[in-house]
Amino acid sequence: KLRVAVRRYDSRNAWAVLVLNERREAVTERYPLKELIGRDEAAAFLWGPEPATSLGSLRELVVEQPARSATLFYLSTRGGPPAGLTLGGKMTS
């Protein structure tokens, strides 16, 4: 139902997970982290232009995605995303 894209940041032991809902209605999905990133557990953050918001340590990502919207998550075994990290993995000032 939802489209999911995962990007790994090797040097940070972290992953960006983009969840997209193209439907006209809200959709809720569950994603075990083992299936998404190959790890049983990771620290999860909502990630975007505002400072990252911690979701705690998770084993499963439960996404309640509103209609026609996307959410970006940052998953890591080393804490939250550093300020200035772009989705492409580059650091900006």
GUSENU-154190 format. One line per field, with one value per residue: residue in three letters; x, z, y of N, C-alpha, C in turn. Coordinates in steps of 0.05 Angstrom, whole numbers, m for minus. Layout:
% GUSENU-154190
code = [ALA; ...]
n.X = [X; ...]
n.Z = [Z; ...]
n.Y = [Y; ...]
ca.X = [X; ...]
ca.Z = [Z; ...]
ca.Y = [Y; ...]
c.X = [X; ...]
c.Z = [Z; ...]
c.Y = [Y; ...]
This chain:
% GUSENU-154190
code = [LYS; LEU; ARG; VAL; ALA; VAL; ARG; ARG; TYR; ASP; SER; ARG; ASN; ALA; TRP; ALA; VAL; LEU; VAL; LEU; ASN; GLU; ARG; ARG; GLU; ALA; VAL; THR; GLU; ARG; TYR; PRO; LEU; LYS; GLU; LEU; ILE; GLY; ARG; ASP; GLU; ALA; ALA; ALA; PHE; LEU; TRP; GLY; PRO; GLU; PRO; ALA; THR; SER; LEU; GLY; SER; LEU; ARG; GLU; LEU; VAL; VAL; GLU; GLN; PRO; ALA; ARG; SER; ALA; THR; LEU; PHE; TYR; LEU; SER; THR; ARG; GLY; GLY; PRO; PRO; ALA; GLY; LEU; THR; LEU; GLY; GLY; LYS; MET; THR; SER]
n.X = [16; 37; 92; 161; 226; 294; 355; 423; 471; 532; 579; 558; 529; 473; 406; 363; 294; 243; 175; 119; 53; 10; m43; m113; m132; m118; m66; m44; 13; 58; 126; 175; 239; 281; 268; 269; 321; 356; 370; 354; 337; 335; 351; 301; 280; 239; 250; 269; 261; 258; 287; 307; 261; 258; 236; 246; 275; 265; 235; 202; 173; 118; 75; 30; 4; m18; m66; m39; 16; 82; 133; 194; 242; 296; 340; 382; 441; 471; 450; 417; 407; 461; 465; 456; 463; 449; 397; 422; 470; 511; 546; 524; 535]
n.Z = [0; 18; m7; 1; 11; 23; 47; 59; 106; 109; 138; 184; 207; 198; 172; 123; 117; 74; 70; 30; 15; m35; m41; m36; 14; 85; 108; 147; 165; 185; 196; 207; 234; 222; 171; 142; 150; 165; 217; 286; 321; 330; 341; 329; 290; 272; 213; 182; 156; 204; 271; 286; 313; 367; 367; 400; 419; 373; 349; 310; 258; 259; 216; 207; 157; 128; 75; 10; 23; 52; 95; 128; 159; 205; 221; 268; 299; 329; 351; 337; 274; 250; 252; 191; 157; 95; 55; 15; 39; 46; 83; 104; 117]
n.Y = [m24; 26; 63; 51; 74; 62; 87; 76; 100; 88; 104; 124; 86; 84; 97; 126; 128; 133; 143; 138; 156; 148; 145; 164; 161; 155; 111; 56; 22; m32; m42; m86; m73; m107; m126; m78; m54; m93; m99; m115; m76; m4; 65; 112; 168; 224; 259; 319; 386; 413; 408; 341; 293; 250; 183; 143; 79; 28; m33; m42; m4; 34; 63; 114; 140; 199; 215; 222; 239; 244; 216; 224; 184; 174; 125; 94; 65; 97; 144; 208; 244; 283; 355; 388; 344; 318; 287; 260; 247; 283; 334; 397; 467]
ca.X = [0; 55; 118; 182; 253; 314; 382; 441; 494; 551; 598; 543; 513; 446; 390; 340; 271; 222; 149; 102; 26; m1; m72; m131; m140; m96; m58; m27; 29; 79; 150; 196; 265; 297; 261; 277; 349; 372; 376; 330; 329; 350; 339; 285; 275; 226; 272; 260; 274; 259; 305; 296; 245; 263; 214; 256; 288; 243; 240; 183; 164; 89; 70; 3; 10; m42; m69; m21; 37; 107; 147; 222; 252; 325; 344; 411; 450; 489; 437; 402; 422; 476; 456; 469; 465; 428; 387; 443; 492; 531; 543; 522; 541]
ca.Z = [0; 20; m21; 20; 1; 45; 40; 81; 110; 120; 158; 208; 216; 199; 148; 118; 107; 64; 67; 13; 10; m59; m41; m27; 42; 103; 108; 169; 159; 204; 183; 226; 226; 210; 142; 129; 152; 172; 246; 303; 336; 324; 349; 307; 291; 249; 202; 162; 158; 233; 285; 288; 337; 375; 371; 418; 407; 362; 335; 288; 251; 253; 202; 202; 136; 117; 46; m8; 39; 56; 120; 128; 184; 207; 239; 273; 323; 342; 358; 317; 251; 256; 239; 166; 141; 74; 48; m2; 56; 48; 105; 96; 140]
ca.Y = [0; 49; 60; 55; 75; 61; 94; 71; 118; 68; 115; 132; 63; 96; 94; 143; 113; 151; 129; 154; 147; 161; 141; 186; 157; 148; 82; 48; m2; m39; m51; m95; m62; m129; m126; m52; m46; m116; m98; m120; m52; 20; 90; 123; 197; 238; 275; 338; 412; 420; 389; 313; 286; 222; 165; 122; 55; 12; m58; m41; 23; 35; 87; 122; 160; 212; 213; 238; 251; 228; 220; 215; 175; 169; 102; 93; 52; 116; 169; 223; 255; 308; 379; 393; 320; 318; 260; 248; 239; 304; 353; 425; 484]
c.X = [17; 80; 140; 209; 272; 341; 401; 464; 515; 569; 584; 528; 483; 433; 369; 318; 250; 197; 130; 74; 15; m32; m87; m141; m115; m91; m40; m13; 50; 102; 170; 223; 283; 292; 271; 307; 368; 381; 351; 319; 346; 336; 325; 279; 257; 246; 261; 274; 276; 278; 291; 282; 249; 237; 221; 269; 265; 253; 222; 175; 135; 83; 41; 5; m15; m43; m50; 0; 61; 119; 175; 231; 283; 328; 374; 417; 468; 476; 426; 420; 437; 464; 471; 472; 442; 419; 407; 468; 514; 525; 543; 528; 517]
c.Z = [0; 4; 0; 6; 24; 33; 64; 82; 124; 142; 184; 220; 219; 172; 147; 107; 99; 59; 52; 10; m13; m60; m31; 1; 59; 103; 132; 162; 181; 189; 204; 216; 214; 180; 128; 128; 160; 201; 262; 315; 328; 337; 325; 311; 267; 240; 181; 166; 187; 247; 288; 314; 343; 378; 390; 403; 398; 350; 310; 283; 244; 241; 197; 183; 125; 86; 32; 7; 41; 83; 118; 156; 182; 228; 243; 298; 339; 348; 333; 295; 259; 241; 213; 148; 121; 69; 31; 13; 58; 73; 94; 121; 149]
c.Y = [25; 43; 67; 54; 77; 68; 90; 92; 100; 80; 122; 109; 71; 92; 116; 125; 133; 134; 147; 141; 162; 158; 165; 183; 150; 118; 78; 22; m7; m51; m60; m84; m83; m130; m101; m48; m70; m116; m103; m95; m28; 44; 102; 153; 205; 258; 294; 365; 422; 402; 362; 308; 256; 207; 142; 99; 36; m13; m59; m12; 21; 62; 92; 146; 172; 210; 232; 253; 233; 235; 209; 208; 171; 147; 99; 76; 71; 143; 183; 233; 280; 331; 382; 368; 321; 289; 246; 240; 260; 322; 381; 442; 499]
